Amino acid sequence: MKIIIPFACLLQLVACASAPTPTYSSSGAPGYRVSCGGFFGDGDLGGCYSQAGDLCKDQGYKVTQTGVSSLIIECKGAAPPQ
């Protein structure tokens, strides 16, 4: 039992900790890949939309591609940092 609890906590951290990475959209514009489905890619995109909003702040964003557990977005009006 002592091993199960730390292992479960570690899995939870891995599921939530996924930093957005700079990339390019299908149109060639700079953007971000935002992963959100957790360790097993459970398909919950709600976390992706939340991360996208945090990333682009008041500029807003456009979703250019969706996956099972990720989005590719472009922030409106600014290129992502390199």
C-alpha positions as CSV (number, residue, x, y, z in Angstrom):
1,M,0.0,0.0,0.0
2,K,2.9,2.3,0.7
3,I,4.1,2.1,-2.9
4,I,0.7,2.5,-4.5
5,I,-0.1,6.0,-3.1
6,P,3.2,7.6,-4.3
7,F,2.9,5.9,-7.7
8,A,-0.7,7.2,-8.1
9,C,0.5,10.7,-7.2
10,L,3.3,10.4,-9.8
11,L,0.8,9.3,-12.5
12,Q,-1.4,12.3,-11.7
13,L,1.5,14.7,-12.1
14,V,2.5,13.2,-15.4
15,A,-1.0,13.4,-16.6
16,C,-1.3,17.1,-15.9
17,A,2.2,18.3,-16.6
18,S,2.6,18.9,-20.3
19,A,4.0,22.2,-21.5
20,P,2.9,23.8,-24.8
21,T,5.5,23.6,-27.5
22,P,6.1,26.1,-30.3
23,T,5.3,24.6,-33.7
24,Y,3.7,25.6,-37.0
25,S,0.1,25.1,-38.1
26,S,-0.9,23.5,-41.4
27,S,-1.0,26.9,-43.0
28,G,2.6,27.5,-42.1
29,A,1.9,30.1,-39.4
30,P,3.7,29.9,-36.1
31,G,1.6,28.4,-33.3
32,Y,1.6,26.0,-30.3
33,R,1.0,22.3,-29.8
34,V,-1.0,22.0,-26.6
35,S,-1.3,18.5,-25.0
36,C,-4.0,17.9,-22.5
37,G,-5.2,14.3,-22.5
38,G,-3.0,13.1,-19.7
39,F,-0.6,10.2,-19.7
40,F,-3.0,7.9,-21.5
41,G,-4.5,10.4,-24.0
42,D,-8.1,10.1,-22.7
43,G,-9.5,12.7,-25.2
44,D,-10.5,15.4,-22.7
45,L,-9.8,18.6,-24.7
46,G,-11.2,20.9,-21.9
47,G,-7.7,21.2,-20.5
48,C,-6.3,22.1,-23.9
49,Y,-8.7,25.0,-24.3
50,S,-7.9,26.2,-20.8
51,Q,-4.1,26.1,-21.6
52,A,-4.7,27.9,-24.9
53,G,-6.6,30.7,-23.2
54,D,-3.8,31.1,-20.7
55,L,-1.1,31.1,-23.4
56,C,-2.7,33.6,-25.7
57,K,-4.3,35.7,-22.9
58,D,-6.3,38.7,-24.3
59,Q,-5.2,38.2,-27.9
60,G,-7.4,35.2,-28.3
61,Y,-6.5,32.1,-30.4
62,K,-7.6,30.0,-33.4
63,V,-7.6,26.2,-33.3
64,T,-6.0,24.9,-36.5
65,Q,-5.9,21.2,-35.7
66,T,-7.3,18.9,-33.1
67,G,-6.2,15.4,-32.1
68,V,-7.2,12.8,-29.6
69,S,-5.5,14.7,-26.7
70,S,-3.9,17.8,-28.3
71,L,-4.6,21.0,-30.2
72,I,-2.5,23.1,-32.5
73,I,-3.4,26.8,-32.0
74,E,-2.3,30.1,-33.3
75,C,-2.4,33.1,-31.0
76,K,-4.1,36.0,-32.8
77,G,-1.8,39.0,-33.4
78,A,1.5,37.6,-32.2
79,A,4.1,34.9,-32.9
80,P,5.0,32.4,-30.2
81,P,8.4,32.9,-28.5
82,Q,11.3,31.0,-29.9
